[in-house]
Amino acid sequence: MDFQQLVRNEITMPIVELCETMLEEGEMEQHAFFQGLLPLLAEPDREEMVLAAVIELSKCAFLGFNYSPLVAMRIDQLLERSIDLAHTMSADGMN
């Protein structure tokens, strides 16, 4: 799997799914925050933008949002995947 596909599968699509769930739950502030990450991921070949999205994503734990158990679990998984992806990018850059 190439980098762009990895970003789409591991970061972008889970965020889209989170946004859909948040809409269903009526959590508009949370939805707006996560929806705002998607433009940063619009060009998954631009590693600097993907890294910016990962950094922004990490802020979700400090914004005072309340999440349903399902959303909290998905966010935890998304954060783990995004951290792994960021490590991969920094490791690649060191070669």
C-alpha positions in Angstrom: 0.0 0.0 0.0 1.4 3.4 -1.0 1.5 6.4 1.4 -1.5 8.2 -0.1 -3.6 5.0 0.1 -2.4 4.5 3.7 -3.5 8.1 4.6 -6.9 7.6 3.0 -7.5 4.2 4.7 -6.0 4.9 8.1 -6.8 8.6 8.7 -9.2 10.2 6.2 -11.9 7.5 6.0 -12.0 7.0 9.8 -12.5 10.8 10.2 -15.3 10.8 7.6 -16.9 8.0 9.5 -16.5 9.8 12.8 -18.1 12.9 11.3 -21.1 10.9 10.2 -21.5 9.4 13.7 -21.2 12.8 15.3 -23.9 14.2 13.0 -26.1 11.3 14.0 -25.4 12.0 17.7 -26.1 15.8 17.2 -22.5 16.7 18.3 -22.1 19.7 16.0 -19.0 21.2 17.7 -17.1 18.0 17.6 -18.3 17.4 14.0 -17.0 20.8 13.0 -13.6 20.2 14.5 -13.1 16.8 12.8 -14.6 18.0 9.5 -12.0 20.8 9.6 -9.2 18.2 9.5 -10.3 16.9 6.1 -8.9 19.8 4.0 -5.5 19.1 5.5 -5.8 15.5 4.1 -7.1 16.5 0.7 -3.7 15.9 -0.9 -2.3 12.8 0.9 0.9 13.0 -1.1 1.8 16.2 0.8 3.4 14.8 3.9 3.7 18.2 5.6 -0.1 18.6 5.4 -0.7 15.1 6.7 1.6 15.8 9.6 -0.3 19.1 10.2 -3.5 17.1 10.3 -2.0 14.6 12.8 -0.9 17.4 15.1 -4.3 19.1 14.8 -6.0 15.7 15.5 -4.0 15.3 18.7 -5.7 18.5 20.0 -9.1 16.8 20.2 -8.3 15.4 23.7 -7.7 18.9 25.1 -10.7 20.8 23.7 -13.1 19.8 26.5 -15.4 17.8 24.2 -17.5 15.0 25.5 -17.6 11.9 23.4 -19.9 8.9 23.4 -18.2 5.7 24.2 -18.3 4.6 20.6 -16.8 7.8 19.3 -14.2 7.8 22.1 -13.1 4.3 21.1 -12.8 5.3 17.4 -10.9 8.4 18.3 -8.4 6.4 20.4 -7.9 4.0 17.4 -7.5 7.0 15.0 -5.0 8.6 17.3 -3.0 5.4 17.5 -2.9 5.0 13.7 -2.0 8.7 13.2 0.9 8.5 15.6 2.1 5.3 13.9 1.9 7.1 10.6 3.8 10.2 11.9 6.5 7.9 13.2 6.7 6.3 9.8 7.0 9.7 8.1 9.8 10.8 10.5 11.7 7.5 10.1 11.5 7.8 6.3 12.8 11.4 6.5 15.8 10.3 8.4 17.1 8.0 5.6 
